[in-house]
Amino acid sequence: MAVTQSSAVTTCKLLVGGEWIDSSATEFSEVFNPSTGEVIAKVPVGKTDDVNKAVQAAKEAFLEWREVPIVERARVMFRFKALLEANYEEIARCVTREHGKTLAEARASVQRGIEVVEFACGIPSLIMGESMENIARNVDCETIRHPLGVCVGITPFNFPAMVPLWMYPVALTCGNTFVLKPSEKVPLASMLIAELLIKAGIPKGVFNIVHGGKESVDALLEHPDVRAVSFVGSTPIAKYIYEKGTKHGKRVQSAGGAKNHIIIMPDADMEQTVQALQASAFGCAGERCMAGSLALPVGEAADQLVPMLVKSAEKMRIGRTDVGENADMGPVITAQHLKHVRGMIDKGEAEGAKIALDGRTVKVADAPNGYFIGPTVIDQAKPEMSVVKDEIFGPVLSVVRCETIQDAIGVGEKCEFGNGAVIFTNSGSAAREFKRYFNAGMIGINVGVPAPMAWFPFTGWNHSFFGDLHIQGREGIQFYTQQKMTMTRWFSDKSGKFQDPIWKARQK
Ligand code: NAD
């Protein structure tokens, strides 16, 4: 059992060597249902000792798992995919309960995770190496991809099922073993999904879970038997993970925070744009690293866009997501985060921006202790303001009115981050200029959230990513493997000029 139940509160266990065991920690942090503020689980703060046990189990399991033929490893993923689909609704409900996003959003996120498992099912044909015959006389050359060993995943709160699934299906199918450290704010979905992976036939020790925060993470980064670390979270921690992990000789891919710009040209279809912008800015209560959090309307687009967006967004129903499906938007993750989001809006107002739609006043009658804030539009913001420069990670859209597309692209140029950027337009040349020159790694043209599907890499730039090989797609396979090149020469006759006798015979 992944959890022990005492009243309604779950105590999370570690998964080590195929068994659910208690942590050696004596302190626990709390997991909340953000819709109600109730504590639903306790998660051990994590200890170096827990990490040592999990890494040891993964190290031992690697010796056998690497010998399992890749098609058999892929078959575990086929069974895992079927189990994820069969338990889709339960996983989505678990995500909603611990994270607060709507059930529709949770379902969509689980679907995105399943797609990574589908991708992993195809790894046998994607992992194949290259070869060349007779690269020199009698010499052939080939490359083969080998697994690395023990790999680690450290994940954020905002996608409890999807982000861990970005990592381990690929790592495991490539032949590695894995230790996952899910966010201590949302550990439950990972544990539920681990039960399915066990049912799918993953051998003991191949996949392990530890919990906690800094102590566990540091122990993973310092452990000599860990070969690679995948991280997703905020930029300061992403940078820390990259620097510390590489210092300890690990391969690291580390995805950080974001501020995603959305340019709206005057020729854009305004109805469609408003719908897409609303979904991008306020979907998942703005807690997405690909959320459109900064609108850059060009020329007269602003006068049309802002009133239309405010009119539409103020109709959004804010409410509990753990019961019923009537809410369009749920709470943010914790009381502390709610305070941060409110504080950022206060700061924008104090710096002189105009609050065109104010979510700070929202109350949810049947959930007075939930962490709710409504959609907020901050108009007439200036590039130097904190609401433009910093990630807010809540349902807050800042608007910087620009005179030209070049001005809008210029705002992006100064941005610390570089995850996504979007343009809404009917002009091919504007779209082309934007695509070519905007300083971000994932581009949307009339697409509100250009988050790539499993077959493509998640190509954040600047301080939205530290490392070389991104998560997902073929880069994911490259990250979790190392190449071995073999050069072979078979001596033929003494002259070194072997003449194939059959070939000779055919010439007659
Ligand atoms: P976070 O950085 O606070 O936590 C992420 C992970 O790091 C957690 O597992 C946490 O336990 C661990 N951690 C936290 N503080 C640590 C410390 N001092 N030392 C070592 N480990 C530590 O991020 P979060 O609040 O859980 O998630 C939200 C952030 O994640 C946002 O900034 C968002 O943009 C980002 N995010 C990025 C992507 C992407 O692909 N670029 C995707 C999803 C989320």
Residues whose N, C-alpha, C, O or C-beta is under 5 A from the ligand:
A	BS01	NAD	I154 T155 P156 F157 N158 K181 P182 S183 E184 G212 G213 K214 V217 V232 G233 S234 T235 I237 A255 G256 G257 A258 C289 S464
